[in-house]
Amino acid sequence: MGKIKTHKASAKRFSVTAGGKVKMYHSHHRHNLGLKTAKRKRNLRKGSILSTSFAPTIRTLIQK
């Protein structure tokens, strides 16, 4: 039986917590930061948990 390869681009962007939730970081925090408000930049800094409907898809991509 063949094995599914890890999707490396997804593995760099997502990680799985000990509880099985998928953790992600926000995009849009690299350049053009002078246009964005301090509140928006502060919220982009924090990581967040991926929605429960999309998490199984990402979990299959980044399995080890």
C-alpha positions, 0 to 999 in steps of 0.5 A, a space after each residue: 500500500 502506498 503512503 501519502 507524502 507530506 505536503 511541504 508547503 502546508 507543513 511550513 504554515 500549519 502545525 497540530 497542537 497536542 489536542 489535535 487542533 490545527 494552528 495557523 499564522 495570519 498572512 499580510 504581515 510582511 510588507 506595506 505595513 504603513 497602510 495598516 492600522 496598529 490594531 490590524 497589525 497587532 491581530 495579525 501577529 497572533 496565531 489562531 486555530 483553523 476552523 473545524 470544517 477545514 482542519 481534517 483536510 490540512 491534517 491529512 496534508 501535513 501528516 508525518 
